[in-house]
Amino acid sequence: MDGQELQKIAGDCAVGLPGVDLEHRFGPDWKVYKVHGKVFMLMTNMPGRPVVILKADPDDAAALRQQHADITLGYHMNKKHWITAEGGGTIDEKLVKELVIDSYRLVVGGLPKVEQSVDPRTYGRRA
């Protein structure tokens, strides 16, 4: 999958999640996805490379970087809690959607209970 396809899949997945807003806060080249005012995903083009930047559990982030050459440290974000995904041969549609939902759940889990649009412990998980 190329970078544009990666961004389309991630964007389509994100806008379908409860309570999500899309902003172009940093200019037209940046898409910022938020849930109740908190960022869980960003998209931009690094020189010639469309990327998706997502929040990740630190242990999961380290494992993902080891397993996938197309997942690196979070671009312009906290390197421990964020990852950058770009198009290439190691990421498929299923993984992109899982990463988006995991990022969303992490952010929702940090919100006060009254603002949580879903149960972050169970949302998007298969029984």
N, CA and C of each residue as an Amber inpcrd file, in Angstrom:
protein
   381
   0.8480000  -1.1700000   0.0000000   0.0000000   0.0000000   0.0000000
   0.8930000   1.2310000   0.0000000   0.5160000   2.2160000  -0.8080000
   1.3180000   3.4370000  -0.8450000   0.8240000   4.4080000   0.2360000
   1.5370000   5.5230000   0.4120000   1.2300000   6.4750000   1.4660000
  -0.1320000   7.1250000   1.3360000  -0.5550000   7.4090000   0.1050000
  -1.8700000   8.0250000  -0.0840000  -2.9920000   7.0590000   0.2990000
  -2.8320000   5.7980000  -0.0570000  -3.8160000   4.7850000   0.3160000
  -3.8470000   4.6140000   1.8380000  -2.6690000   4.6240000   2.4560000
  -2.5660000   4.5400000   3.9130000  -3.3540000   5.6760000   4.5620000
  -3.1590000   6.9020000   4.0710000  -3.8690000   8.0470000   4.6370000
  -5.3800000   7.9430000   4.4140000  -5.7930000   7.4730000   3.2510000
  -7.2280000   7.3470000   2.9690000  -7.8740000   6.3330000   3.9140000
  -7.2390000   5.1830000   4.0890000  -7.7890000   4.1500000   4.9760000
  -7.8510000   4.6750000   6.4100000  -6.7610000   5.3020000   6.8700000
  -6.7190000   5.8240000   8.2380000  -7.7550000   6.9260000   8.4280000
  -7.8660000   7.8380000   7.4730000  -8.8330000   8.9300000   7.5700000
 -10.2650000   8.4310000   7.5670000 -10.5750000   7.4990000   6.6820000
 -11.9290000   6.9280000   6.6200000 -12.2850000   6.2250000   7.9240000
 -11.3200000   5.5040000   8.4800000 -11.5520000   4.8050000   9.7430000
 -11.7920000   5.8200000  10.8630000 -10.9680000   6.8490000  10.9190000
 -11.0510000   7.8390000  12.0030000 -12.3710000   8.6000000  12.0030000
 -12.8200000   9.0430000  10.8320000 -14.0490000   9.8510000  10.8070000
 -15.2820000   9.0190000  11.1530000 -15.1710000   7.7150000  11.1020000
 -16.2860000   6.8540000  11.4670000 -16.3680000   6.5650000  12.9590000
 -15.4050000   7.0440000  13.7350000 -15.4000000   6.7850000  15.1730000
 -16.2490000   7.8290000  15.9030000 -16.9080000   7.4370000  16.9990000
 -17.7850000   8.3610000  17.7230000 -17.0430000   9.5880000  18.2700000
 -17.6250000  10.7760000  18.0550000 -17.1190000  12.0050000  18.6510000
 -15.8830000  12.6010000  18.0030000 -15.5340000  12.1740000  16.7950000
 -14.3020000  12.6320000  16.1480000 -14.5360000  13.9070000  15.3450000
 -13.5780000  14.8290000  15.4690000 -13.5650000  16.0560000  14.6770000
 -12.2750000  16.1010000  13.8760000 -12.3600000  16.6670000  12.6780000
 -11.1920000  16.8480000  11.8090000 -10.9140000  18.3360000  11.6890000
  -9.6650000  18.7200000  11.9190000  -9.2470000  20.1170000  11.8080000
  -8.0380000  20.2200000  10.8830000  -7.8380000  21.4100000  10.3530000
  -6.6360000  21.7160000   9.5680000  -5.8930000  22.8220000  10.3190000
  -5.6230000  22.5590000  11.5660000  -5.1160000  23.5360000  12.5100000
  -3.7350000  24.0760000  12.1770000  -2.8770000  23.2650000  11.6350000
  -1.4970000  23.6650000  11.3590000  -1.3090000  24.0460000   9.8990000
  -2.3860000  24.2670000   9.1860000  -2.3170000  24.6170000   7.7770000
  -2.9430000  23.5320000   6.9280000  -3.0670000  23.7930000   5.6320000
  -3.7660000  22.8530000   4.7440000  -3.0390000  21.5180000   4.5580000
  -1.7560000  21.4670000   4.8850000  -1.0010000  20.2270000   4.7030000
  -1.0960000  19.2840000   5.8990000  -1.7910000  19.7060000   6.9310000
  -1.9380000  18.8770000   8.1320000  -3.4170000  18.6070000   8.3910000
  -3.7470000  17.3350000   8.6170000  -5.0830000  16.9540000   9.0750000
  -4.9140000  16.4890000  10.5160000  -5.7180000  17.0570000  11.4070000
  -5.6300000  16.7450000  12.8280000  -6.9660000  16.1410000  13.2690000
  -6.9190000  14.9090000  13.7350000  -8.1200000  14.1970000  14.1770000
  -8.1510000  14.2180000  15.7000000  -9.2950000  14.6840000  16.2370000
  -9.4400000  14.8160000  17.6770000 -10.7160000  14.1330000  18.1510000
 -10.6920000  13.7250000  19.4080000 -11.8910000  13.2580000  20.0830000
 -12.0050000  14.1080000  21.3440000 -13.1080000  14.8290000  21.4640000
 -13.3480000  15.7490000  22.5850000 -12.1500000  16.6740000  22.8200000
 -11.6120000  17.2110000  21.7340000 -10.5400000  18.1960000  21.8200000
  -9.1490000  17.6320000  21.9860000  -8.9950000  16.3350000  22.0600000
  -7.6810000  15.7050000  22.2460000  -7.2470000  15.0030000  20.9610000
  -6.0390000  15.2660000  20.5320000  -5.5030000  14.7030000  19.2970000
  -5.2170000  13.2130000  19.4680000  -5.6630000  12.4210000  18.4800000
  -5.2900000  10.9980000  18.4620000  -4.6330000  10.5910000  17.1470000
  -4.7270000  11.4490000  16.1190000  -4.0920000  11.1170000  14.8370000
  -3.8360000  12.3950000  14.0550000  -2.6970000  12.4130000  13.3700000
  -2.3560000  13.5090000  12.4680000  -1.9280000  12.9110000  11.1410000
  -2.1510000  13.6570000  10.0690000  -1.6760000  13.2390000   8.7470000
  -1.0220000  14.4300000   8.0700000   0.0940000  14.1700000   7.4230000
   0.7750000  15.1990000   6.6500000   1.6580000  14.5100000   5.6160000
   2.3640000  15.3190000   4.8490000   3.3370000  14.7920000   3.8960000
   4.7170000  15.2480000   4.3220000   5.5300000  14.2940000   4.7360000
   6.9370000  14.5900000   4.9450000   7.5150000  14.6630000   3.5330000
   8.7070000  15.1660000   3.3470000   9.2270000  15.3170000   1.9750000
   8.9720000  14.0830000   1.0980000   7.9360000  14.2000000   0.2450000
   7.6220000  13.1390000  -0.6990000   6.9590000  11.9090000  -0.1180000
   6.6340000  11.9180000   1.1700000   6.0780000  10.7240000   1.8050000
   4.8510000  11.0650000   2.6350000   3.6670000  10.6480000   2.2150000
   2.4810000  10.8280000   3.0490000   2.5940000   9.9320000   4.2860000
   2.3400000  10.4980000   5.4710000   2.4530000   9.7290000   6.7130000
   1.2250000   9.9180000   7.5820000   1.0550000   8.9680000   8.5050000
   0.0130000   9.0170000   9.5290000   0.7300000   8.9120000  10.8700000
   0.4100000   9.8230000  11.7840000   1.0460000   9.8620000  13.0980000
  -0.0240000   9.5140000  14.1300000   0.2630000   8.5090000  14.9490000
  -0.7350000   7.9510000  15.8650000  -0.1740000   7.7800000  17.2690000
  -1.0440000   7.9020000  18.2480000  -0.6770000   7.6160000  19.6270000
  -0.5940000   6.0960000  19.7770000   0.3470000   5.6390000  20.6190000
   0.4980000   4.1970000  20.8430000   1.0070000   3.9610000  22.2530000
   0.6000000   2.8500000  22.8250000   1.1510000   2.4240000  24.1040000
   2.6640000   2.2720000  23.9060000   3.4930000   2.7630000  24.8370000
   4.9470000   2.7040000  24.6360000   5.4940000   1.3110000  24.3310000
   5.0020000   0.2920000  25.0150000   5.4830000  -1.0710000  24.7470000
   5.0610000  -1.5380000  23.3590000   3.8120000  -1.2430000  22.9910000
   3.3270000  -1.6060000  21.6580000   4.1060000  -0.8470000  20.5810000
   4.3880000   0.4250000  20.8400000   5.1090000   1.2450000  19.8650000
   6.4860000   0.6600000  19.5800000   7.1820000   0.2530000  20.6230000
   8.5110000  -0.3350000  20.4480000   8.4240000  -1.6310000  19.6340000
   7.4550000  -2.4670000  19.9490000   7.2830000  -3.7330000  19.2180000
   6.9240000  -3.4720000  17.7580000   6.0320000  -2.5140000  17.5200000
   5.6300000  -2.1950000  16.1460000   6.8230000  -1.7020000  15.3230000
   7.6640000  -0.8710000  15.9260000   8.8470000  -0.3710000  15.2080000
   9.8140000  -1.5040000  14.8740000   9.8990000  -2.4900000  15.7540000
  10.7810000  -3.6340000  15.4910000  10.2190000  -4.5400000  14.3930000
   8.8940000  -4.6880000  14.3550000   8.2540000  -5.6160000  13.4170000
   8.0100000  -5.0290000  12.0350000   7.9290000  -3.6990000  11.9450000
   7.5300000  -3.0570000  10.6880000   8.4900000  -1.9350000  10.3250000
   9.1790000  -2.0930000   9.2310000  10.1170000  -1.0600000   8.7680000
   9.4100000   0.2460000   8.4470000   8.1090000   0.1920000   8.1680000
   7.3460000   1.3810000   7.7900000   6.7160000   2.0880000   8.9900000
   7.0630000   1.6650000  10.2060000   6.6070000   2.3380000  11.4190000
   7.8480000   2.8350000  12.1530000   7.8620000   4.1500000  12.4010000
   9.0150000   4.7890000  13.0350000   8.5480000   5.6480000  14.2070000
   9.4810000   6.3590000  14.8070000   9.1660000   7.2480000  15.9250000
   8.1810000   8.3220000  15.4730000   7.3940000   8.8280000  16.3960000
   6.3980000   9.8550000  16.0900000   7.0340000  11.1460000  15.5940000
   6.6730000  11.5590000  14.4060000   7.1900000  12.7720000  13.7720000
   6.6430000  13.9960000  14.4950000   7.5070000  14.8190000  15.0290000
   7.1450000  16.0410000  15.7670000   6.2950000  15.7720000  17.0010000
   6.3550000  14.5650000  17.5250000   5.5580000  14.2170000  18.7040000
   6.4660000  13.5230000  19.7190000   5.9330000  13.2480000  20.9100000
   6.6650000  12.5160000  21.9320000   7.0360000  11.1440000  21.3620000
   8.3160000  10.8640000  21.3160000   8.8060000   9.6380000  20.6550000
   8.4200000   8.3640000  21.4070000   8.1020000   8.4820000  22.6700000
   7.7290000   7.3050000  23.4580000   6.2680000   6.9110000  23.2320000
   5.4110000   7.9180000  23.0300000   3.9700000   7.6670000  22.9870000
   3.3490000   7.7890000  21.6010000   4.1330000   8.1150000  20.5860000
   3.5930000   8.3120000  19.2400000   4.4410000   7.5670000  18.2160000
   3.7730000   7.1140000  17.1550000   4.4540000   6.4430000  16.0480000
   4.0750000   7.1250000  14.7320000   4.9230000   6.9450000  13.7450000
   4.6440000   7.4190000  12.3940000   4.5760000   6.2010000  11.4870000
   3.5030000   6.1020000  10.7210000   3.3470000   5.0100000   9.7530000
   3.3860000   5.6160000   8.3570000   4.1000000   4.9520000   7.4650000
   4.1170000   5.3930000   6.0740000   3.8850000   4.2010000   5.1660000
   3.5110000   4.4880000   3.9440000   3.2180000   3.4180000   2.9970000
   4.4500000   2.5700000   2.7280000   4.2140000   1.3340000   2.4520000
   5.2970000   0.4100000   2.1650000   4.7780000  -1.0120000   2.2350000
   5.6700000  -1.9350000   2.2390000   5.2780000  -3.3300000   2.1780000
   4.9540000  -3.9980000   3.4890000   5.1800000  -3.3150000   4.6440000
   4.9970000  -4.0220000   5.9160000   3.6860000  -3.6870000   6.6190000
   2.8890000  -2.7970000   6.0370000   1.6280000  -2.3980000   6.6730000
   0.4680000  -2.7220000   5.7380000  -0.5680000  -3.3690000   6.2860000
  -1.7510000  -3.6520000   5.4750000  -2.9620000  -2.9100000   6.0530000
  -4.0870000  -3.0010000   5.3670000  -5.2960000  -2.2780000   5.7550000
  -5.7520000  -2.6390000   7.1630000  -5.7080000  -3.9090000   7.4950000
  -6.1400000  -4.3650000   8.8180000  -5.3010000  -3.7030000   9.9080000
  -3.9780000  -3.6700000   9.7330000  -3.0950000  -3.0650000  10.7250000
  -3.3600000  -1.5640000  10.8490000  -3.5600000  -0.8900000   9.7280000
  -3.8370000   0.5560000   9.7610000  -5.0720000   0.8180000  10.6150000
  -6.1360000   0.0880000  10.3780000  -7.3750000   0.2850000  11.1410000
  -7.1650000  -0.0240000  12.6240000  -6.4090000  -1.0760000  12.9280000
  -6.1200000  -1.4070000  14.3290000  -5.3460000  -0.2860000  15.0070000
  -4.3680000   0.2760000  14.3020000  -3.5660000   1.3630000  14.8670000
  -4.4150000   2.6020000  15.1380000  -5.3170000   2.9250000  14.2160000
  -6.2010000   4.0840000  14.3850000  -7.1160000   3.8630000  15.5950000
  -7.7360000   2.7060000  15.6770000  -8.6540000   2.4220000  16.7820000
  -7.9050000   2.3700000  18.1080000  -6.7100000   1.7900000  18.1310000
  -5.9180000   1.7540000  19.3640000  -5.5630000   3.1670000  19.8190000
  -5.1740000   4.0210000  18.8850000  -4.8360000   5.4050000  19.2120000
  -6.0620000   6.1190000  19.7920000  -7.1840000   5.9580000  19.1370000
  -8.4470000   6.5490000  19.5830000  -8.7850000   6.0820000  21.0060000
  -8.6850000   4.7780000  21.2380000  -9.0130000   4.2130000  22.5500000
  -8.0870000   4.7530000  23.6360000  -6.7990000   4.8980000  23.3240000
  -5.8610000   5.4440000  24.3070000  -6.2480000   6.8640000  24.7150000
  -6.6200000   7.6730000  23.7450000  -6.9890000   9.0570000  24.0380000
  -8.3190000   9.1080000  24.7840000  -9.3020000   8.3400000  24.3330000
 -10.6000000   8.3080000  25.0210000 -10.4030000   7.8430000  26.4630000
  -9.5230000   6.8890000  26.6730000  -9.2670000   6.3710000  28.0210000
  -8.7070000   7.4180000  28.9670000  -8.0880000   8.4610000  28.4330000
  -7.5420000   9.5270000  29.2530000  -8.5270000  10.6570000  29.5260000
  -9.6960000  10.5810000  28.9180000 -10.7200000  11.6120000  29.1180000
 -11.5050000  11.3350000  30.3960000 -12.1030000  12.3890000  30.9850000
 -13.0180000  12.1360000  32.1040000 -14.1520000  11.2130000  31.6410000
 -14.6210000  10.3640000  32.5200000 -15.6500000   9.3710000  32.1480000
 -16.8350000   9.9940000  31.4290000 -17.2660000  11.1670000  31.8530000
 -18.4380000  11.8070000  31.2670000 -18.1990000  12.1750000  29.7940000
 -16.9370000  12.3490000  29.3800000 -16.6220000  12.7120000  27.9980000
 -16.2770000  11.5060000  27.1270000 -16.1860000  10.3310000  27.7180000
 -15.8240000   9.1460000  26.9520000 -16.9850000   8.7180000  26.0700000
 -16.7780000   8.8130000  24.7280000 -17.8350000   8.4560000  23.7850000
 -18.0580000   6.9480000  23.7130000 -17.0590000   6.1840000  24.1360000
 -17.1220000   4.7210000  24.1200000 -16.3880000   4.2070000  25.3550000
 -16.5430000   2.9280000  25.6370000 -15.7640000   2.3020000  26.7040000
 -14.3970000   1.9570000  26.1080000 -13.3340000   2.6570000  26.5240000
 -12.0320000   2.4430000  25.9030000 -11.4340000   1.0550000  26.1510000
 -11.9480000   0.3490000  27.1370000 -11.4370000  -0.9940000  27.4050000
 -11.9610000  -2.0290000  26.4330000 -13.1500000  -1.7800000  25.8880000
 -13.7770000  -2.7960000  25.0410000 -14.0330000  -2.3550000  23.6040000
 -14.0470000  -1.0570000  23.3300000 -14.4110000  -0.5720000  21.9920000
 -13.4500000  -1.1220000  20.9260000 -14.0210000  -1.6910000  19.8730000
 -13.2350000  -2.1600000  18.7400000 -12.5210000  -3.4740000  18.9390000
 -12.7460000  -4.0940000  20.0780000 -12.0950000  -5.3920000  20.3420000
 -13.0680000  -6.5080000  20.0530000 -12.5330000  -7.5650000  19.5090000
 -13.3820000  -8.7420000  19.2330000 -13.5280000  -9.5780000  20.4900000
 -14.7090000 -10.1110000  20.7010000 -14.9750000 -10.9370000  21.8840000
 -14.3380000 -12.3000000  21.7680000
